[in-house]
Amino acid sequence: MNQSAPILRKGRKFDQVLEGARTVFMADGFEGARVDNVAWPAGVARGTLCSYLP
C-alpha cells in the first residue's frame, strides 16, 4: 500500500491554528493540550482544527 505524506493546508486559518496550538502547548505542555483548548484561542471550530491537522 502506497501512503503519501499528509497534505497540510496553508492560509490565515492555518496560521490561527498554529498560534492557538503554540499558546496552549507553552502553557499546558503537549500532554496537557486538548483539541478544544487549541481551537478556542485559535478562533476556529473544533472541526476546522481537525481538518487542518491530520
mmJSON file of the N, C-alpha and C atoms, coordinates in Angstrom:
{"data_MODEL":{"atom_site":{
"group_PDB":["ATOM","ATOM","ATOM","ATOM","ATOM","ATOM","ATOM","ATOM","ATOM","ATOM","ATOM","ATOM","ATOM","ATOM","ATOM","ATOM","ATOM","ATOM","ATOM","ATOM","ATOM","ATOM","ATOM","ATOM","ATOM","ATOM","ATOM","ATOM","ATOM","ATOM","ATOM","ATOM","ATOM","ATOM","ATOM","ATOM","ATOM","ATOM","ATOM","ATOM","ATOM","ATOM","ATOM","ATOM","ATOM","ATOM","ATOM","ATOM","ATOM","ATOM","ATOM","ATOM","ATOM","ATOM","ATOM","ATOM","ATOM","ATOM","ATOM","ATOM","ATOM","ATOM","ATOM","ATOM","ATOM","ATOM","ATOM","ATOM","ATOM","ATOM","ATOM","ATOM","ATOM","ATOM","ATOM","ATOM","ATOM","ATOM","ATOM","ATOM","ATOM","ATOM","ATOM","ATOM","ATOM","ATOM","ATOM","ATOM","ATOM","ATOM","ATOM","ATOM","ATOM","ATOM","ATOM","ATOM","ATOM","ATOM","ATOM","ATOM","ATOM","ATOM","ATOM","ATOM","ATOM","ATOM","ATOM","ATOM","ATOM","ATOM","ATOM","ATOM","ATOM","ATOM","ATOM","ATOM","ATOM","ATOM","ATOM","ATOM","ATOM","ATOM","ATOM","ATOM","ATOM","ATOM","ATOM","ATOM","ATOM","ATOM","ATOM","ATOM","ATOM","ATOM","ATOM","ATOM","ATOM","ATOM","ATOM","ATOM","ATOM","ATOM","ATOM","ATOM","ATOM","ATOM","ATOM","ATOM","ATOM","ATOM","ATOM","ATOM","ATOM","ATOM","ATOM","ATOM","ATOM","ATOM","ATOM","ATOM","ATOM","ATOM"],
"id":[1,2,3,4,5,6,7,8,9,10,11,12,13,14,15,16,17,18,19,20,21,22,23,24,25,26,27,28,29,30,31,32,33,34,35,36,37,38,39,40,41,42,43,44,45,46,47,48,49,50,51,52,53,54,55,56,57,58,59,60,61,62,63,64,65,66,67,68,69,70,71,72,73,74,75,76,77,78,79,80,81,82,83,84,85,86,87,88,89,90,91,92,93,94,95,96,97,98,99,100,101,102,103,104,105,106,107,108,109,110,111,112,113,114,115,116,117,118,119,120,121,122,123,124,125,126,127,128,129,130,131,132,133,134,135,136,137,138,139,140,141,142,143,144,145,146,147,148,149,150,151,152,153,154,155,156,157,158,159,160,161,162],
"type_symbol":["N","C","C","N","C","C","N","C","C","N","C","C","N","C","C","N","C","C","N","C","C","N","C","C","N","C","C","N","C","C","N","C","C","N","C","C","N","C","C","N","C","C","N","C","C","N","C","C","N","C","C","N","C","C","N","C","C","N","C","C","N","C","C","N","C","C","N","C","C","N","C","C","N","C","C","N","C","C","N","C","C","N","C","C","N","C","C","N","C","C","N","C","C","N","C","C","N","C","C","N","C","C","N","C","C","N","C","C","N","C","C","N","C","C","N","C","C","N","C","C","N","C","C","N","C","C","N","C","C","N","C","C","N","C","C","N","C","C","N","C","C","N","C","C","N","C","C","N","C","C","N","C","C","N","C","C","N","C","C","N","C","C"],
"label_atom_id":["N","CA","C","N","CA","C","N","CA","C","N","CA","C","N","CA","C","N","CA","C","N","CA","C","N","CA","C","N","CA","C","N","CA","C","N","CA","C","N","CA","C","N","CA","C","N","CA","C","N","CA","C","N","CA","C","N","CA","C","N","CA","C","N","CA","C","N","CA","C","N","CA","C","N","CA","C","N","CA","C","N","CA","C","N","CA","C","N","CA","C","N","CA","C","N","CA","C","N","CA","C","N","CA","C","N","CA","C","N","CA","C","N","CA","C","N","CA","C","N","CA","C","N","CA","C","N","CA","C","N","CA","C","N","CA","C","N","CA","C","N","CA","C","N","CA","C","N","CA","C","N","CA","C","N","CA","C","N","CA","C","N","CA","C","N","CA","C","N","CA","C","N","CA","C","N","CA","C","N","CA","C","N","CA","C","N","CA","C"],
"label_alt_id":[null,null,null,null,null,null,null,null,null,null,null,null,null,null,null,null,null,null,null,null,null,null,null,null,null,null,null,null,null,null,null,null,null,null,null,null,null,null,null,null,null,null,null,null,null,null,null,null,null,null,null,null,null,null,null,null,null,null,null,null,null,null,null,null,null,null,null,null,null,null,null,null,null,null,null,null,null,null,null,null,null,null,null,null,null,null,null,null,null,null,null,null,null,null,null,null,null,null,null,null,null,null,null,null,null,null,null,null,null,null,null,null,null,null,null,null,null,null,null,null,null,null,null,null,null,null,null,null,null,null,null,null,null,null,null,null,null,null,null,null,null,null,null,null,null,null,null,null,null,null,null,null,null,null,null,null,null,null,null,null,null,null],
"label_comp_id":["MET","MET","MET","ASN","ASN","ASN","GLN","GLN","GLN","SER","SER","SER","ALA","ALA","ALA","PRO","PRO","PRO","ILE","ILE","ILE","LEU","LEU","LEU","ARG","ARG","ARG","LYS","LYS","LYS","GLY","GLY","GLY","ARG","ARG","ARG","LYS","LYS","LYS","PHE","PHE","PHE","ASP","ASP","ASP","GLN","GLN","GLN","VAL","VAL","VAL","LEU","LEU","LEU","GLU","GLU","GLU","GLY","GLY","GLY","ALA","ALA","ALA","ARG","ARG","ARG","THR","THR","THR","VAL","VAL","VAL","PHE","PHE","PHE","MET","MET","MET","ALA","ALA","ALA","ASP","ASP","ASP","GLY","GLY","GLY","PHE","PHE","PHE","GLU","GLU","GLU","GLY","GLY","GLY","ALA","ALA","ALA","ARG","ARG","ARG","VAL","VAL","VAL","ASP","ASP","ASP","ASN","ASN","ASN","VAL","VAL","VAL","ALA","ALA","ALA","TRP","TRP","TRP","PRO","PRO","PRO","ALA","ALA","ALA","GLY","GLY","GLY","VAL","VAL","VAL","ALA","ALA","ALA","ARG","ARG","ARG","GLY","GLY","GLY","THR","THR","THR","LEU","LEU","LEU","CYS","CYS","CYS","SER","SER","SER","TYR","TYR","TYR","LEU","LEU","LEU","PRO","PRO","PRO"],
"label_asym_id":["A","A","A","A","A","A","A","A","A","A","A","A","A","A","A","A","A","A","A","A","A","A","A","A","A","A","A","A","A","A","A","A","A","A","A","A","A","A","A","A","A","A","A","A","A","A","A","A","A","A","A","A","A","A","A","A","A","A","A","A","A","A","A","A","A","A","A","A","A","A","A","A","A","A","A","A","A","A","A","A","A","A","A","A","A","A","A","A","A","A","A","A","A","A","A","A","A","A","A","A","A","A","A","A","A","A","A","A","A","A","A","A","A","A","A","A","A","A","A","A","A","A","A","A","A","A","A","A","A","A","A","A","A","A","A","A","A","A","A","A","A","A","A","A","A","A","A","A","A","A","A","A","A","A","A","A","A","A","A","A","A","A"],
"label_entity_id":["1","1","1","1","1","1","1","1","1","1","1","1","1","1","1","1","1","1","1","1","1","1","1","1","1","1","1","1","1","1","1","1","1","1","1","1","1","1","1","1","1","1","1","1","1","1","1","1","1","1","1","1","1","1","1","1","1","1","1","1","1","1","1","1","1","1","1","1","1","1","1","1","1","1","1","1","1","1","1","1","1","1","1","1","1","1","1","1","1","1","1","1","1","1","1","1","1","1","1","1","1","1","1","1","1","1","1","1","1","1","1","1","1","1","1","1","1","1","1","1","1","1","1","1","1","1","1","1","1","1","1","1","1","1","1","1","1","1","1","1","1","1","1","1","1","1","1","1","1","1","1","1","1","1","1","1","1","1","1","1","1","1"],
"label_seq_id":[1,1,1,2,2,2,3,3,3,4,4,4,5,5,5,6,6,6,7,7,7,8,8,8,9,9,9,10,10,10,11,11,11,12,12,12,13,13,13,14,14,14,15,15,15,16,16,16,17,17,17,18,18,18,19,19,19,20,20,20,21,21,21,22,22,22,23,23,23,24,24,24,25,25,25,26,26,26,27,27,27,28,28,28,29,29,29,30,30,30,31,31,31,32,32,32,33,33,33,34,34,34,35,35,35,36,36,36,37,37,37,38,38,38,39,39,39,40,40,40,41,41,41,42,42,42,43,43,43,44,44,44,45,45,45,46,46,46,47,47,47,48,48,48,49,49,49,50,50,50,51,51,51,52,52,52,53,53,53,54,54,54],
"pdbx_PDB_ins_code":[null,null,null,null,null,null,null,null,null,null,null,null,null,null,null,null,null,null,null,null,null,null,null,null,null,null,null,null,null,null,null,null,null,null,null,null,null,null,null,null,null,null,null,null,null,null,null,null,null,null,null,null,null,null,null,null,null,null,null,null,null,null,null,null,null,null,null,null,null,null,null,null,null,null,null,null,null,null,null,null,null,null,null,null,null,null,null,null,null,null,null,null,null,null,null,null,null,null,null,null,null,null,null,null,null,null,null,null,null,null,null,null,null,null,null,null,null,null,null,null,null,null,null,null,null,null,null,null,null,null,null,null,null,null,null,null,null,null,null,null,null,null,null,null,null,null,null,null,null,null,null,null,null,null,null,null,null,null,null,null,null,null],
"Cartn_x":[0.84,0.0,0.89,0.65,1.433,0.718,1.304,0.719,1.598,0.998,1.758,1.668,2.536,2.549,1.257,0.739,-0.483,-0.25,-1.288,-1.217,-1.63,-0.75,-1.072,-1.575,-2.633,-3.19,-2.398,-2.573,-1.918,-2.964,-2.602,-3.506,-3.764,-4.681,-4.982,-5.449,-6.384,-6.886,-5.774,-4.939,-3.825,-2.913,-2.635,-1.804,-2.469,-3.799,-4.541,-4.425,-4.554,-4.461,-3.075,-2.036,-0.682,-0.457,-0.954,-0.791,-1.564,-2.777,-3.558,-2.852,-2.314,-1.592,-0.345,0.371,1.579,1.236,0.169,-0.256,-0.565,-1.325,-1.721,-0.532,0.302,1.451,2.434,2.606,3.513,2.954,1.646,1.02,0.832,0.388,-0.017,0.868,1.809,2.62,1.839,2.541,1.905,0.916,1.3,0.442,-0.841,-0.78,-1.945,-2.861,-2.449,-3.234,-4.435,-5.543,-6.762,-7.232,-7.898,-8.341,-9.162,-10.128,-10.97,-10.165,-9.142,-8.314,-7.43,-7.16,-6.399,-7.342,-8.515,-9.458,-9.946,-10.233,-10.795,-9.867,-8.604,-7.755,-7.411,-7.513,-7.246,-8.416,-9.579,-10.756,-11.358,-11.2,-11.761,-12.576,-13.445,-14.232,-13.346,-13.757,-13.006,-12.844,-13.9,-13.837,-12.839,-12.749,-11.77,-10.365,-10.12,-8.824,-8.455,-9.385,-9.123,-8.903,-9.536,-9.344,-8.005,-7.411,-6.123,-4.949,-5.105,-4.003,-4.415,-3.678,-4.061,-3.921],
"Cartn_y":[-1.167,0.0,1.236,2.148,3.367,4.504,4.954,6.061,7.284,8.355,9.587,10.412,11.374,12.255,13.064,13.367,14.162,15.566,16.132,17.47,18.456,19.395,20.43,21.659,22.23,23.425,24.652,25.712,26.988,28.087,29.252,30.39,30.952,31.92,32.629,31.694,30.807,29.875,28.953,28.518,27.652,28.37,29.644,30.436,30.589,30.766,30.865,29.563,28.447,27.136,26.962,27.308,27.167,28.066,29.278,30.191,29.703,29.19,28.633,27.447,26.573,25.403,25.835,26.792,27.283,27.825,28.595,29.172,28.083,27.088,26.012,25.134,24.79,23.932,24.611,25.925,26.642,26.708,26.818,26.926,25.57,24.573,23.289,22.117,22.327,21.228,20.383,19.572,18.729,17.76,17.168,16.184,16.804,18.075,18.731,19.387,19.435,20.105,19.258,19.926,19.283,20.017,19.315,19.892,21.159,21.097,22.264,23.429,23.145,24.202,24.852,24.175,24.761,25.524,24.967,25.6,26.954,27.054,28.29,29.487,29.44,30.616,30.861,29.815,29.981,30.665,30.695,31.308,30.481,29.154,28.251,27.169,26.533,25.423,24.182,23.275,22.025,21.277,21.233,20.56,21.2,22.517,23.23,22.835,22.792,22.401,21.007,20.084,18.702,18.593,19.461,19.393,19.963,20.825,21.422,20.557,19.787,18.964,17.503,16.665,15.244,14.543],
"Cartn_z":[0.0,0.0,0.0,-0.905,-1.026,-0.297,0.809,1.559,1.378,0.882,0.72,1.993,2.097,3.263,3.294,4.495,4.583,4.032,3.466,2.909,3.994,4.306,5.272,4.531,5.045,4.43,4.845,4.119,4.405,4.416,4.923,4.895,6.273,6.338,7.571,8.675,8.383,9.399,9.876,8.965,9.345,10.333,10.061,10.966,12.32,12.329,13.584,14.373,13.698,14.35,14.974,14.24,14.77,15.984,15.925,17.059,18.279,18.056,19.167,19.79,18.957,19.462,20.225,19.698,20.359,21.753,21.848,23.127,24.144,23.731,24.643,25.01,24.04,24.331,25.282,25.128,26.019,27.438,27.575,28.895,29.566,28.796,29.371,28.986,28.069,27.564,26.578,25.854,24.839,25.468,26.583,27.249,27.795,28.175,28.752,27.745,26.494,25.454,25.059,24.825,24.348,23.098,22.215,20.945,21.18,22.07,22.316,22.878,23.659,24.226,23.17,22.089,20.987,20.059,19.798,18.875,19.386,20.671,21.209,21.033,21.502,21.302,19.826,19.013,17.58,16.878,17.535,16.929,15.824,15.941,14.94,15.636,14.884,15.402,15.517,16.378,16.561,15.236,14.444,13.149,12.207,12.249,11.421,11.823,13.127,13.627,13.127,13.247,12.827,11.321,10.546,9.095,8.661,9.485,9.139,9.563,10.608,11.099,11.098,10.383,10.318,11.657],
"occupancy":[1.0,1.0,1.0,1.0,1.0,1.0,1.0,1.0,1.0,1.0,1.0,1.0,1.0,1.0,1.0,1.0,1.0,1.0,1.0,1.0,1.0,1.0,1.0,1.0,1.0,1.0,1.0,1.0,1.0,1.0,1.0,1.0,1.0,1.0,1.0,1.0,1.0,1.0,1.0,1.0,1.0,1.0,1.0,1.0,1.0,1.0,1.0,1.0,1.0,1.0,1.0,1.0,1.0,1.0,1.0,1.0,1.0,1.0,1.0,1.0,1.0,1.0,1.0,1.0,1.0,1.0,1.0,1.0,1.0,1.0,1.0,1.0,1.0,1.0,1.0,1.0,1.0,1.0,1.0,1.0,1.0,1.0,1.0,1.0,1.0,1.0,1.0,1.0,1.0,1.0,1.0,1.0,1.0,1.0,1.0,1.0,1.0,1.0,1.0,1.0,1.0,1.0,1.0,1.0,1.0,1.0,1.0,1.0,1.0,1.0,1.0,1.0,1.0,1.0,1.0,1.0,1.0,1.0,1.0,1.0,1.0,1.0,1.0,1.0,1.0,1.0,1.0,1.0,1.0,1.0,1.0,1.0,1.0,1.0,1.0,1.0,1.0,1.0,1.0,1.0,1.0,1.0,1.0,1.0,1.0,1.0,1.0,1.0,1.0,1.0,1.0,1.0,1.0,1.0,1.0,1.0,1.0,1.0,1.0,1.0,1.0,1.0],
"B_iso_or_equiv":[0.0,0.0,0.0,0.0,0.0,0.0,0.0,0.0,0.0,0.0,0.0,0.0,0.0,0.0,0.0,0.0,0.0,0.0,0.0,0.0,0.0,0.0,0.0,0.0,0.0,0.0,0.0,0.0,0.0,0.0,0.0,0.0,0.0,0.0,0.0,0.0,0.0,0.0,0.0,0.0,0.0,0.0,0.0,0.0,0.0,0.0,0.0,0.0,0.0,0.0,0.0,0.0,0.0,0.0,0.0,0.0,0.0,0.0,0.0,0.0,0.0,0.0,0.0,0.0,0.0,0.0,0.0,0.0,0.0,0.0,0.0,0.0,0.0,0.0,0.0,0.0,0.0,0.0,0.0,0.0,0.0,0.0,0.0,0.0,0.0,0.0,0.0,0.0,0.0,0.0,0.0,0.0,0.0,0.0,0.0,0.0,0.0,0.0,0.0,0.0,0.0,0.0,0.0,0.0,0.0,0.0,0.0,0.0,0.0,0.0,0.0,0.0,0.0,0.0,0.0,0.0,0.0,0.0,0.0,0.0,0.0,0.0,0.0,0.0,0.0,0.0,0.0,0.0,0.0,0.0,0.0,0.0,0.0,0.0,0.0,0.0,0.0,0.0,0.0,0.0,0.0,0.0,0.0,0.0,0.0,0.0,0.0,0.0,0.0,0.0,0.0,0.0,0.0,0.0,0.0,0.0,0.0,0.0,0.0,0.0,0.0,0.0],
"pdbx_formal_charge":[null,null,null,null,null,null,null,null,null,null,null,null,null,null,null,null,null,null,null,null,null,null,null,null,null,null,null,null,null,null,null,null,null,null,null,null,null,null,null,null,null,null,null,null,null,null,null,null,null,null,null,null,null,null,null,null,null,null,null,null,null,null,null,null,null,null,null,null,null,null,null,null,null,null,null,null,null,null,null,null,null,null,null,null,null,null,null,null,null,null,null,null,null,null,null,null,null,null,null,null,null,null,null,null,null,null,null,null,null,null,null,null,null,null,null,null,null,null,null,null,null,null,null,null,null,null,null,null,null,null,null,null,null,null,null,null,null,null,null,null,null,null,null,null,null,null,null,null,null,null,null,null,null,null,null,null,null,null,null,null,null,null],
"auth_seq_id":[1,1,1,2,2,2,3,3,3,4,4,4,5,5,5,6,6,6,7,7,7,8,8,8,9,9,9,10,10,10,11,11,11,12,12,12,13,13,13,14,14,14,15,15,15,16,16,16,17,17,17,18,18,18,19,19,19,20,20,20,21,21,21,22,22,22,23,23,23,24,24,24,25,25,25,26,26,26,27,27,27,28,28,28,29,29,29,30,30,30,31,31,31,32,32,32,33,33,33,34,34,34,35,35,35,36,36,36,37,37,37,38,38,38,39,39,39,40,40,40,41,41,41,42,42,42,43,43,43,44,44,44,45,45,45,46,46,46,47,47,47,48,48,48,49,49,49,50,50,50,51,51,51,52,52,52,53,53,53,54,54,54],
"auth_comp_id":["MET","MET","MET","ASN","ASN","ASN","GLN","GLN","GLN","SER","SER","SER","ALA","ALA","ALA","PRO","PRO","PRO","ILE","ILE","ILE","LEU","LEU","LEU","ARG","ARG","ARG","LYS","LYS","LYS","GLY","GLY","GLY","ARG","ARG","ARG","LYS","LYS","LYS","PHE","PHE","PHE","ASP","ASP","ASP","GLN","GLN","GLN","VAL","VAL","VAL","LEU","LEU","LEU","GLU","GLU","GLU","GLY","GLY","GLY","ALA","ALA","ALA","ARG","ARG","ARG","THR","THR","THR","VAL","VAL","VAL","PHE","PHE","PHE","MET","MET","MET","ALA","ALA","ALA","ASP","ASP","ASP","GLY","GLY","GLY","PHE","PHE","PHE","GLU","GLU","GLU","GLY","GLY","GLY","ALA","ALA","ALA","ARG","ARG","ARG","VAL","VAL","VAL","ASP","ASP","ASP","ASN","ASN","ASN","VAL","VAL","VAL","ALA","ALA","ALA","TRP","TRP","TRP","PRO","PRO","PRO","ALA","ALA","ALA","GLY","GLY","GLY","VAL","VAL","VAL","ALA","ALA","ALA","ARG","ARG","ARG","GLY","GLY","GLY","THR","THR","THR","LEU","LEU","LEU","CYS","CYS","CYS","SER","SER","SER","TYR","TYR","TYR","LEU","LEU","LEU","PRO","PRO","PRO"],
"auth_asym_id":["A","A","A","A","A","A","A","A","A","A","A","A","A","A","A","A","A","A","A","A","A","A","A","A","A","A","A","A","A","A","A","A","A","A","A","A","A","A","A","A","A","A","A","A","A","A","A","A","A","A","A","A","A","A","A","A","A","A","A","A","A","A","A","A","A","A","A","A","A","A","A","A","A","A","A","A","A","A","A","A","A","A","A","A","A","A","A","A","A","A","A","A","A","A","A","A","A","A","A","A","A","A","A","A","A","A","A","A","A","A","A","A","A","A","A","A","A","A","A","A","A","A","A","A","A","A","A","A","A","A","A","A","A","A","A","A","A","A","A","A","A","A","A","A","A","A","A","A","A","A","A","A","A","A","A","A","A","A","A","A","A","A"],
"auth_atom_id":["N","CA","C","N","CA","C","N","CA","C","N","CA","C","N","CA","C","N","CA","C","N","CA","C","N","CA","C","N","CA","C","N","CA","C","N","CA","C","N","CA","C","N","CA","C","N","CA","C","N","CA","C","N","CA","C","N","CA","C","N","CA","C","N","CA","C","N","CA","C","N","CA","C","N","CA","C","N","CA","C","N","CA","C","N","CA","C","N","CA","C","N","CA","C","N","CA","C","N","CA","C","N","CA","C","N","CA","C","N","CA","C","N","CA","C","N","CA","C","N","CA","C","N","CA","C","N","CA","C","N","CA","C","N","CA","C","N","CA","C","N","CA","C","N","CA","C","N","CA","C","N","CA","C","N","CA","C","N","CA","C","N","CA","C","N","CA","C","N","CA","C","N","CA","C","N","CA","C","N","CA","C","N","CA","C","N","CA","C"],
"pdbx_PDB_model_num":[1,1,1,1,1,1,1,1,1,1,1,1,1,1,1,1,1,1,1,1,1,1,1,1,1,1,1,1,1,1,1,1,1,1,1,1,1,1,1,1,1,1,1,1,1,1,1,1,1,1,1,1,1,1,1,1,1,1,1,1,1,1,1,1,1,1,1,1,1,1,1,1,1,1,1,1,1,1,1,1,1,1,1,1,1,1,1,1,1,1,1,1,1,1,1,1,1,1,1,1,1,1,1,1,1,1,1,1,1,1,1,1,1,1,1,1,1,1,1,1,1,1,1,1,1,1,1,1,1,1,1,1,1,1,1,1,1,1,1,1,1,1,1,1,1,1,1,1,1,1,1,1,1,1,1,1,1,1,1,1,1,1]
}}}
